[in-house]
Amino acid sequence: MDTTEENVKKSPMQTPVQEQPSALRQIDVSELFWTLSDRKKLNEKQLKPDELHMWGKLNKVRENSETLNRLMYSGLGTVNNCTNILHQILTELGYKYKIESLITFKPLIKTMPHNKAVTIEVETVPRMSFYGLALSENEAIEEAARRGIEYLIALS
């Protein structure tokens, strides 16, 4: 009986698996990114969507735009006209953009208002586009611009 108990204790099925911390969890991703970017210039087209915050640091978005830098500290609560602020930030960074209205379907119930949809397309290497949906086209542009400013703040 002692031999069976020893076999049961030594069987690999019943030994608890110990999780070993992987080396990737211990490495700070930003340190790894900057180490690699010091060795060779990273191509912006190679960045994946989950690495877009690195794109903001790579292009020094925060340093090149004084307006965005001020918004980082003051917040979006003080902004009244997001369209003008986004225009100012994008011109400081040297990016071209275009505002296009999108086709929306009329509501099935005639008493419901017809919403307007707008997109702001920014010509960068990983393309940025911000969408807005509201009752009027001006409100939709304002909403899309607010989302664009929030996104640029998140990138920097």
N, CA, C and O of each residue as an XYZ file, in Angstrom:
624
protein
N       0.810     -1.192      0.000
C       0.000      0.000      0.000
C       0.856      1.260      0.000
O       0.439      2.304     -0.501
N       2.048      1.157      0.561
C       2.920      2.321      0.572
C       3.370      2.687     -0.839
O       3.509      3.865     -1.167
N       3.596      1.678     -1.665
C       4.056      1.963     -3.024
C       2.971      2.654     -3.847
O       3.276      3.539     -4.646
N       1.724      2.268     -3.664
C       0.657      2.926     -4.425
C       0.469      4.368     -3.969
O       0.202      5.253     -4.782
N       0.608      4.597     -2.674
C       0.477      5.971     -2.193
C       1.612      6.837     -2.730
O       1.401      8.002     -3.066
N       2.820      6.269     -2.812
C       3.945      7.021     -3.354
C       3.738      7.305     -4.837
O       4.054      8.395     -5.314
N       3.204      6.318     -5.570
C       2.939      6.519     -6.993
C       1.871      7.592     -7.211
O       1.957      8.395     -8.139
N       0.883      7.586     -6.351
C      -0.172      8.584     -6.477
C       0.398      9.969     -6.214
O       0.052     10.924     -6.908
N       1.257     10.084     -5.228
C       1.842     11.378     -4.906
C       2.776     11.861     -6.002
O       2.904     13.066     -6.217
N       3.432     10.937     -6.700
C       4.410     11.314     -7.709
C       3.814     11.421     -9.110
O       4.518     11.806    -10.044
N       2.568     11.098     -9.272
C       2.004     11.131    -10.623
C       1.954     12.579    -11.124
O       1.603     13.488    -10.372
N       2.305     12.783    -12.386
C       2.354     14.146    -12.916
C       0.974     14.794    -13.032
O       0.869     16.019    -13.090
N      -0.066     13.995    -13.066
C      -1.407     14.554    -13.195
C      -1.846     15.287    -11.935
O      -2.644     16.221    -12.002
N      -1.328     14.865    -10.788
C      -1.789     15.453     -9.544
C      -0.824     16.489     -8.977
O      -1.137     17.132     -7.975
N       0.310     16.659     -9.579
C       1.227     17.681     -9.073
C       0.703     19.046     -9.495
O       0.334     19.236    -10.654
N       0.667     19.979     -8.586
C       0.149     21.308     -8.945
C       1.095     22.017     -9.908
O       2.314     22.010     -9.735
N       0.509     22.614    -10.904
C       1.289     23.338    -11.898
C       1.590     24.723    -11.342
O       0.686     25.459    -10.945
N       2.851     25.057    -11.319
C       3.244     26.369    -10.819
C       3.371     27.309    -12.006
O       4.055     27.018    -12.987
N       2.704     28.428    -11.890
C       2.790     29.408    -12.963
C       4.085     30.177    -12.826
O       4.377     30.776    -11.790
N       4.840     30.144    -13.884
C       6.086     30.884    -13.880
C       5.849     32.224    -14.553
O       5.251     32.285    -15.628
N       6.308     33.286    -13.937
C       6.098     34.594    -14.576
C       6.878     34.667    -15.877
O       8.080     34.405    -15.917
N       6.187     35.021    -16.915
C       6.858     35.088    -18.209
C       7.723     36.333    -18.282
O       7.477     37.322    -17.593
N       8.719     36.268    -19.112
C       9.645     37.393    -19.251
C       8.955     38.593    -19.886
O       9.342     39.735    -19.643
N       7.930     38.335    -20.704
C       7.237     39.438    -21.369
C       6.431     40.281    -20.397
O       6.280     41.485    -20.604
N       5.914     39.674    -19.348
C       5.130     40.430    -18.385
C       6.001     41.379    -17.578
O       5.522     42.413    -17.112
N       7.254     41.047    -17.409
C       8.132     41.861    -16.582
C       8.737     43.023    -17.357
O       9.183     43.997    -16.750
N       8.761     42.942    -18.674
C       9.358     43.998    -19.486
C       8.319     45.089    -19.706
O       7.183     44.807    -20.086
N       8.710     46.316    -19.469
C       7.832     47.444    -19.755
C       7.816     47.651    -21.267
O       8.867     47.783    -21.894
N       6.624     47.678    -21.844
C       6.491     47.745    -23.298
C       7.073     49.042    -23.843
O       7.704     49.043    -24.901
N       6.868     50.139    -23.134
C       7.381     51.415    -23.641
C       8.907     51.430    -23.651
O       9.515     51.991    -24.562
N       9.533     50.815    -22.638
C      10.997     50.745    -22.634
C      11.495     49.919    -23.810
O      12.474     50.282    -24.463
N      10.821     48.813    -24.076
C      11.198     47.967    -25.198
C      11.032     48.719    -26.512
O      11.877     48.617    -27.401
N       9.941     49.475    -26.635
C       9.689     50.242    -27.851
C      10.783     51.267    -28.076
O      11.312     51.379    -29.182
N      11.128     52.018    -27.040
C      12.137     53.060    -27.203
C      13.520     52.464    -27.418
O      14.344     53.062    -28.110
N      13.793     51.293    -26.838
C      15.067     50.634    -27.091
C      15.171     50.244    -28.559
O      16.210     50.436    -29.191
N      14.085     49.695    -29.095
C      14.099     49.316    -30.506
C      14.162     50.537    -31.412
O      14.836     50.509    -32.442
N      13.468     51.607    -31.041
C      13.463     52.784    -31.904
C      14.794     53.514    -31.864
O      15.129     54.238    -32.801
N      15.565     53.334    -30.786
C      16.895     53.925    -30.755
C      17.824     53.212    -31.735
O      18.700     53.836    -32.335
N      17.631     51.908    -31.895
C      18.512     51.139    -32.777
C      18.223     51.404    -34.248
O      19.144     51.543    -35.053
N      16.969     51.473    -34.588
C      16.604     51.739    -35.981
C      15.337     52.574    -35.993
O      14.525     52.516    -35.070
N      15.188     53.338    -37.037
C      13.999     54.173    -37.171
C      12.818     53.276    -37.505
O      12.847     52.547    -38.496
N      11.779     53.330    -36.677
C      10.607     52.503    -36.922
C       9.782     53.080    -38.061
O       9.614     54.295    -38.172
N       9.287     52.220    -38.879
C       8.401     52.629    -39.955
C       6.988     52.726    -39.384
O       6.497     51.778    -38.773
N       6.343     53.861    -39.581
C       5.021     54.072    -38.999
C       3.988     53.102    -39.554
O       2.994     52.814    -38.887
N       4.203     52.597    -40.757
C       3.251     51.661    -41.355
C       3.288     50.307    -40.653
O       2.341     49.529    -40.759
N       4.379     50.020    -39.935
C       4.501     48.735    -39.260
C       3.776     48.710    -37.920
O       3.610     47.640    -37.335
N       3.344     49.864    -37.423
C       2.678     49.908    -36.130
C       1.295     49.283    -36.227
O       0.554     49.537    -37.176
N       0.958     48.472    -35.250
C      -0.352     47.842    -35.191
C      -1.315     48.781    -34.467
O      -0.864     49.693    -33.773
N      -2.629     48.584    -34.608
C      -3.589     49.496    -33.970
C      -3.437     49.596    -32.460
O      -3.710     50.654    -31.892
N      -3.005     48.518    -31.785
C      -2.849     48.608    -30.337
C      -1.575     49.345    -29.943
O      -1.346     49.574    -28.756
N      -0.754     49.717    -30.899
C       0.469     50.465    -30.614
C       0.349     51.922    -31.040
O       1.363     52.607    -31.176
N      -0.875     52.410    -31.253
C      -1.051     53.772    -31.740
C      -0.600     54.812    -30.731
O      -0.202     55.911    -31.117
N      -0.653     54.483    -29.428
C      -0.161     55.454    -28.457
C       1.336     55.666    -28.634
O       1.856     56.733    -28.306
N       2.029     54.663    -29.149
C       3.452     54.817    -29.449
C       3.636     55.731    -30.659
O       4.630     56.451    -30.754
N       2.673     55.700    -31.583
C       2.740     56.593    -32.736
C       2.723     58.042    -32.268
O       3.453     58.877    -32.801
N       1.894     58.342    -31.276
C       1.830     59.697    -30.746
C       3.145     60.134    -30.141
O       3.554     61.285    -30.294
N       3.812     59.216    -29.451
C       5.111     59.553    -28.858
C       6.192     59.633    -29.926
O       7.106     60.452    -29.832
N       6.085     58.782    -30.939
C       7.077     58.768    -32.002
C       7.052     60.072    -32.786
O       8.103     60.603    -33.146
N       5.868     60.584    -33.050
C       5.743     61.833    -33.795
C       5.773     63.068    -32.907
O       5.640     64.188    -33.399
N       5.945     62.877    -31.618
C       6.017     63.982    -30.647
C       4.826     64.915    -30.806
O       4.978     66.128    -30.955
N       3.647     64.327    -30.770
C       2.415     65.083    -30.968
C       2.265     66.153    -29.899
O       1.905     67.293    -30.193
N       2.540     65.784    -28.674
C       2.350     66.717    -27.561
C       3.345     67.866    -27.611
O       2.985     69.008    -27.326
N       4.590     67.579    -27.970
C       5.623     68.611    -27.991
C       5.427     69.583    -29.151
O       5.756     70.762    -29.027
N       4.897     69.106    -30.271
C       4.763     69.940    -31.464
C       3.502     70.797    -31.471
O       3.388     71.704    -32.296
N       2.570     70.541    -30.591
C       1.325     71.310    -30.566
C       1.149     71.959    -29.195
O       0.920     71.277    -28.196
N       1.260     73.280    -29.166
C       1.080     74.004    -27.907
C      -0.368     73.929    -27.432
O      -0.627     73.840    -26.231
N      -1.294     73.964    -28.356
C      -2.712     73.905    -27.994
C      -3.048     72.576    -27.334
O      -3.755     72.545    -26.326
N      -2.551     71.484    -27.890
C      -2.792     70.166    -27.310
C      -2.124     70.054    -25.950
O      -2.680     69.456    -25.029
N      -0.938     70.624    -25.820
C      -0.234     70.595    -24.544
C      -1.027     71.343    -23.473
O      -1.095     70.897    -22.328
N      -1.630     72.484    -23.840
C      -2.459     73.231    -22.886
C      -3.701     72.436    -22.499
O      -4.113     72.441    -21.339
N      -4.299     71.747    -23.484
C      -5.499     70.954    -23.204
C      -5.211     69.767    -22.294
O      -6.096     69.304    -21.574
N      -3.981     69.277    -22.325
C      -3.610     68.171    -21.445
C      -3.777     68.573    -19.982
O      -4.157     67.753    -19.146
N      -3.496     69.821    -19.682
C      -3.545     70.285    -18.296
C      -4.882     70.925    -17.938
O      -5.349     70.775    -16.809
N      -5.505     71.634    -18.875
C      -6.760     72.316    -18.547
C      -7.976     71.402    -18.701
O      -8.973     71.585    -18.004
N      -7.908     70.434    -19.593
C      -9.018     69.515    -19.811
C      -9.983     70.021    -20.865
O      -9.893     71.164    -21.313
N     -10.906     69.156    -21.254
C     -11.871     69.498    -22.298
C     -13.087     70.246    -21.765
O     -13.905     70.736    -22.544
N     -13.212     70.336    -20.454
C     -14.372     71.016    -19.881
C     -14.407     72.492    -20.192
O     -15.480     73.096    -20.199
N     -13.253     73.090    -20.452
C     -13.186     74.527    -20.714
C     -13.361     74.864    -22.193
O     -13.434     76.041    -22.547
N     -13.430     73.866    -23.056
C     -13.489     74.097    -24.501
C     -14.931     74.342    -24.936
O     -15.824     73.552    -24.628
N     -15.151     75.445    -25.655
C     -16.486     75.768    -26.165
C     -16.652     75.356    -27.619
O     -17.699     74.834    -28.003
N     -15.625     75.587    -28.431
C     -15.716     75.314    -29.861
C     -14.652     74.281    -30.234
O     -13.505     74.633    -30.506
N     -15.038     73.020    -30.245
C     -14.079     71.939    -30.499
C     -13.576     71.944    -31.937
O     -12.443     71.536    -32.190
N     -14.388     72.393    -32.874
C     -13.993     72.391    -34.280
C     -12.791     73.289    -34.505
O     -11.838     72.894    -35.176
N     -12.825     74.494    -33.953
C     -11.697     75.415    -34.113
C     -10.451     74.908    -33.399
O      -9.340     75.058    -33.908
N     -10.627     74.310    -32.225
C      -9.489     73.780    -31.469
C      -8.838     72.634    -32.238
O      -7.613     72.578    -32.344
N      -9.654     71.712    -32.782
C      -9.099     70.598    -33.557
C      -8.389     71.113    -34.798
O      -7.319     70.615    -35.149
N      -8.967     72.104    -35.465
C      -8.321     72.710    -36.633
C      -6.967     73.305    -36.241
O      -5.982     73.141    -36.961
N      -6.922     73.986    -35.114
C      -5.675     74.601    -34.658
C      -4.621     73.538    -34.338
O      -3.455     73.698    -34.699
N      -5.021     72.457    -33.664
C      -4.079     71.381    -33.315
C      -3.537     70.720    -34.576
O      -2.331     70.506    -34.696
N      -4.423     70.394    -35.519
C      -3.989     69.693    -36.732
C      -3.112     70.572    -37.616
O      -2.205     70.063    -38.274
N      -3.361     71.881    -37.648
C      -2.482     72.762    -38.426
C      -1.141     72.936    -37.736
O      -0.121     73.065    -38.413
N      -1.111     72.943    -36.398
C       0.170     73.000    -35.685
C       1.004     71.760    -35.970
O       2.227     71.837    -36.089
N       0.334     70.617    -36.078
C       1.042     69.366    -36.354
C       1.344     69.187    -37.840
O       2.146     68.328    -38.208
N       0.714     69.984    -38.690
C       0.966     69.908    -40.126
C       0.189     68.817    -40.831
O       0.619     68.343    -41.883
N      -0.951     68.401    -40.279
C      -1.764     67.355    -40.892
C      -2.917     67.978    -41.664
O      -3.527     68.951    -41.221
N      -3.204     67.404    -42.822
C      -4.355     67.832    -43.610
C      -5.550     66.975    -43.206
O      -5.406     65.810    -42.833
N      -6.720     67.575    -43.287
C      -7.928     66.829    -42.955
C      -9.075     67.305    -43.827
O      -9.033     68.390    -44.406
N     -10.097     66.472    -43.907
C     -11.295     66.868    -44.651
C     -12.522     66.398    -43.881
O     -12.514     65.356    -43.225
N     -13.562     67.192    -43.981
C     -14.824     66.895    -43.307
C     -15.826     66.464    -44.375
O     -16.076     67.189    -45.339
N     -16.392     65.281    -44.191
C     -17.367     64.760    -45.149
C     -18.644     64.384    -44.415
O     -18.605     63.844    -43.309
N     -19.765     64.675    -45.037
C     -21.031     64.224    -44.456
C     -21.344     62.836    -45.002
O     -21.091     62.540    -46.170
N     -21.892     62.002    -44.149
C     -22.222     60.629    -44.517
C     -23.715     60.514    -44.803
O     -24.516     61.316    -44.323
N     -24.071     59.521    -45.581
C     -25.476     59.292    -45.913
C     -26.126     58.555    -44.750
O     -25.632     57.520    -44.303
N     -27.221     59.091    -44.273
C     -27.985     58.421    -43.221
C     -29.387     58.145    -43.743
O     -29.914     58.886    -44.573
N     -29.968     57.092    -43.255
C     -31.315     56.724    -43.685
C     -32.349     57.534    -42.919
O     -32.159     57.872    -41.751
N     -33.433     57.834    -43.592
C     -34.529     58.535    -42.930
C     -35.193     57.579    -41.948
O     -35.285     56.380    -42.212
N     -35.652     58.097    -40.827
C     -36.309     57.215    -39.850
C     -37.630     56.671    -40.396
O     -38.282     57.304    -41.226
N     -38.005     55.505    -39.921
C     -39.249     54.881    -40.385
C     -40.473     55.678    -39.940
O     -41.456     55.782    -40.673
N     -40.407     56.231    -38.749
C     -41.509     57.042    -38.243
C     -41.261     58.480    -38.681
O     -40.199     59.037    -38.405
N     -42.207     59.070    -39.345
C     -42.001     60.397    -39.929
C     -41.856     61.495    -38.889
O     -41.286     62.546    -39.182
N     -42.355     61.276    -37.690
C     -42.254     62.316    -36.662
C     -40.869     62.363    -36.019
O     -40.522     63.341    -35.357
N     -40.088     61.317    -36.211
C     -38.732     61.304    -35.635
C     -37.816     62.190    -36.473
O     -37.962     62.248    -37.693
N     -36.874     62.880    -35.831
C     -35.961     63.743    -36.594
C     -34.955     62.922    -37.395
O     -34.615     61.799    -37.022
N     -34.491     63.489    -38.485
C     -33.504     62.838    -39.349
C     -32.106     63.250    -38.888
O     -31.742     64.423    -38.978
N     -31.328     62.293    -38.397
C     -29.980     62.581    -37.902
C     -29.002     62.796    -39.043
O     -29.166     62.248    -40.133
N     -27.995     63.591    -38.779
C     -26.914     63.842    -39.736
C     -25.643     63.200    -39.192
O     -25.373     63.257    -37.993
N     -24.871     62.593    -40.077
C     -23.610     61.960    -39.695
C     -22.465     62.619    -40.447
O     -22.591     62.981    -41.617
N     -21.349     62.767    -39.750
C     -20.189     63.455    -40.312
C     -18.939     62.677    -39.932
O     -18.875     62.084    -38.855
N     -17.951     62.678    -40.812
C     -16.651     62.102    -40.497
C     -15.567     63.140    -40.768
O     -15.644     63.911    -41.725
N     -14.565     63.138    -39.909
C     -13.380     63.975    -40.113
C     -12.227     63.024    -40.393
O     -11.808     62.280    -39.506
N     -11.714     63.041    -41.611
C     -10.616     62.163    -42.030
C      -9.309     62.940    -41.954
O      -9.155     63.974    -42.604
N      -8.366     62.436    -41.155
C      -7.061     63.081    -41.015
C      -6.057     62.257    -41.799
O      -5.986     61.039    -41.636
N      -5.280     62.916    -42.651
C      -4.327     62.217    -43.509
C      -3.019     61.992    -42.767
O      -2.076     62.776    -42.884
N      -2.981     60.911    -42.006
C      -1.756     60.472    -41.340
C      -1.467     59.067    -41.827
O      -2.291     58.469    -42.520
N      -0.292     58.524    -41.469
C       0.065     57.200    -41.977
C      -0.845     56.125    -41.404
O      -1.448     55.403    -42.198
N      -0.998     55.954    -40.080
C      -2.152     55.161    -39.665
C      -3.346     56.113    -39.694
O      -3.423     57.021    -38.866
N      -4.260     55.929    -40.611
C      -5.336     56.897    -40.837
C      -6.193     57.071    -39.594
O      -6.584     56.107    -38.936
N      -6.472     58.345    -39.294
C      -7.360     58.669    -38.187
C      -8.651     59.226    -38.766
O      -8.625     60.055    -39.676
N      -9.769     58.773    -38.242
C     -11.053     59.336    -38.644
C     -11.952     59.380    -37.418
O     -11.974     58.459    -36.601
N     -12.686     60.471    -37.316
C     -13.556     60.697    -36.167
C     -14.973     60.913    -36.679
O     -15.185     61.622    -37.663
N     -15.932     60.302    -36.011
C     -17.313     60.332    -36.466
C     -18.191     61.089    -35.483
O     -17.937     61.095    -34.279
N     -19.212     61.718    -36.007
C     -20.186     62.406    -35.179
C     -21.579     62.202    -35.736
O     -21.773     62.157    -36.950
N     -22.551     62.078    -34.841
C     -23.942     61.884    -35.234
C     -24.797     62.805    -34.378
O     -24.745     62.734    -33.151
N     -25.580     63.665    -35.009
C     -26.429     64.609    -34.282
C     -27.593     65.043    -35.171
O     -27.725     64.601    -36.313
N     -28.432     65.918    -34.617
C     -29.608     66.384    -35.359
C     -29.248     67.329    -36.490
O     -29.911     67.333    -37.527
N     -28.209     68.130    -36.308
C     -27.785     69.033    -37.381
C     -26.341     68.717    -37.762
O     -25.612     68.070    -37.011
N     -25.951     69.180    -38.926
C     -24.599     68.891    -39.406
C     -23.544     69.602    -38.564
O     -22.471     69.048    -38.323
N     -23.833     70.817    -38.117
C     -22.871     71.547    -37.281
C     -22.644     70.851    -35.943
O     -21.514     70.786    -35.458
N     -23.718     70.329    -35.344
C     -23.576     69.592    -34.088
C     -22.792     68.301    -34.307
O     -22.002     67.903    -33.451
N     -23.003     67.649    -35.440
C     -22.274     66.416    -35.746
C     -20.791     66.700    -35.937
O     -19.947     65.921    -35.493
N     -20.466     67.813    -36.596
C     -19.061     68.196    -36.766
C     -18.434     68.492    -35.410
O     -17.293     68.112    -35.148
N     -19.181     69.166    -34.558
C     -18.685     69.488    -33.216
C     -18.427     68.215    -32.405
O     -17.420     68.120    -31.703
N     -19.325     67.246    -32.501
C     -19.153     65.984    -31.782
C     -17.946     65.208    -32.313
O     -17.174     64.648    -31.535
N     -17.787     65.175    -33.632
C     -16.637     64.481    -34.226
C     -15.334     65.168    -33.828
O     -14.336     64.498    -33.564
N     -15.337     66.498    -33.784
C     -14.137     67.232    -33.382
C     -13.802     66.961    -31.924
O     -12.630     66.826    -31.573
N     -14.818     66.880    -31.071
C     -14.580     66.572    -29.652
C     -13.958     65.179    -29.507
O     -13.032     64.986    -28.720
N     -14.471     64.220    -30.269
C     -13.887     62.868    -30.234
C     -12.447     62.881    -30.740
O     -11.594     62.163    -30.219
N     -12.182     63.696    -31.755
C     -10.820     63.803    -32.276
C      -9.861     64.382    -31.257
O      -8.734     63.906    -31.119
N     -10.303     65.411    -30.537
C      -9.449     66.007    -29.504
C      -9.205     65.006    -28.386
O      -8.081     64.883    -27.898
N     -10.254     64.284    -27.971
C     -10.091     63.264    -26.933
C      -9.089     62.203    -27.377
O      -8.266     61.748    -26.582
N      -9.159     61.812    -28.642
C      -8.254     60.788    -29.161
C      -6.813     61.295    -29.187
O      -5.890     60.565    -28.828
N      -6.621     62.539    -29.610
C      -5.268     63.100    -29.640
C      -4.700     63.262    -28.238
O      -3.500     63.078    -28.031
N      -5.541     63.602    -27.280
C      -5.079     63.680    -25.890
C      -4.670     62.294    -25.413
O      -3.659     62.146    -24.726
N      -5.450     61.276    -25.773
C      -5.104     59.905    -25.381
C      -3.807     59.444    -26.041
O      -3.048     58.680    -25.445
N      -3.547     59.900    -27.263
C      -2.306     59.517    -27.945
C      -1.081     60.150    -27.310
O       0.003     59.567    -27.333
N      -1.245     61.326    -26.751
C      -0.079     62.027    -26.206
C      -0.020     61.862    -24.728
O       0.892     62.381    -24.085
